[in-house]
Amino acid sequence: MVCLDTDIMVALLRGDKRALDVIDMHSNDQVKTTIITAYELLKGASISSRRDENIRMVMELLQNVTVLALDVGACRMAGLIYSKLRERGRRMIGEFDILIAGIVKHNRELLITRDMHFQAIPDMSVEVW
């Protein structure tokens, strides 16, 4: 099972061929994303110059993937991720990305992203596209 980060979801909305190729490589997997990514996409669409059209496109995309929730288990995992990064003196990543990582790890998913900083998270399954 694969979970798409915000960057690849944006690329899909733009019709990026490389993003489509990545999805094709995982055609046997159930495609998912996180509620954090849903928020980031809808926030971007809401402040765009073509608000209504972009919100519609985002909603259509979200209807075609499973959206993983931010629940107590994912929050617990995110807290542990934050703690481990802090203990190891690693450069801290943004709160939204820590929440995304918590959701992904809690659900035992593979995160597909361009953000290299996810690789600094211990035991995180990441595929950089």
N, C-alpha and C positions, 0 to 999 in steps of 0.2 A: 504494500500500500504506500502511496506517495502523497505528500502534502506540499502544495505549491505555496511558496513565499510570495509576497506582494510584487516583487520585481518581475517574476515570470507571469503573474496574472496580468499585470499592466502590459507586458509584451504581447500576451495573447489578445488582449483588447485592441491592440494596435495592429494585429495581424502579422506579427514578427515570425518569419519562416523558421528561424532557429528555435523559437519557443514551441512552435507547432511540431517540429521534428522531435524535440524532447518529449512532448506529450505522446507522439506516435511510438517512441521507444518504450513507453510505459503503458501501451494500449491494453495490456492484460491486467493492469492494476486499477483499483478504484481510486479515482482522483479526488483529493480533498484539499481544503484550505482551512485557515483558522478564522475565528470570529474577529480577531485583531486585523487580519488582512481584509476581511469584509468591511470593517470600519475604515481602514486606510483608503480603500478603493472608493467607498461612498463619500468620504470626506473630500477626496480629490475631485470626484465628479461634481460634488455640490458647489465647489468654488471655481469650477471651470467656466469658460465662456459659453459652452454649449451644455449647460447644466442638465436640462431635461433629457436630451439625447444620451448624454454620458451616463446619467443615473439609470436610464433604461438599459443600456448596454451592460453595465455592471450587474444589474439585477438579473438579466438573462444569463450572464456567465455564472453567477452565484447559484442559479437554479439548476445548473448542470454539474455541480460539484457538491460533495458533502461538506458542510461547514462544521468544523470541530469547535465545541464550546470551551469557554473558560470556566471550568468548574473548580471545586475545592481541591481535587487531586492535581489538576494542572497548576493551580496556584501554589500548592505545596512543592511541586517539582520546580516551579519558577523560583521559589524562595531558596531551594537548595542550590540551584544553578547560580543565583546571585551570590550566595555564601561561598561556593567553591571558587568562583572567579575572584572574589574579594580576598579569600585566604591565599590564593596562589599569586596575588599581586598582578593578576592579568588586567589589561586595560578593560575597563567596564564597557559593556555595550548598552545600548538604549533600552529603556524599560519595555517598550513595545516588543523589541526583539527578544528580550528575556521572557516575556509572556508567550510569544510565539514558540520559543524553544521549550518552555514548560508544557505547553499544549502538545507539541509534537512528541516530546519524550514521554509524556504521560500516556499518550495513545500509541506509542511504539511505531511511529511513522518514520519514513525517510523524507527529509526536507530537501526540496529542490529549490536552489537559490543561487544568486550571484554574490551574496554577501559572505565574504571569506571569514568574517569574525565568528560565524556560527561554528567553525571548525575548532575554535578555542574552547568550546564547551565539552567537558569530559563525557565520553560515551554518547555523543550526539551523532546520529546517522545523517550525513549531509552529502548531497550530490550537487556540485557546482556546475552550472550550465554556462 
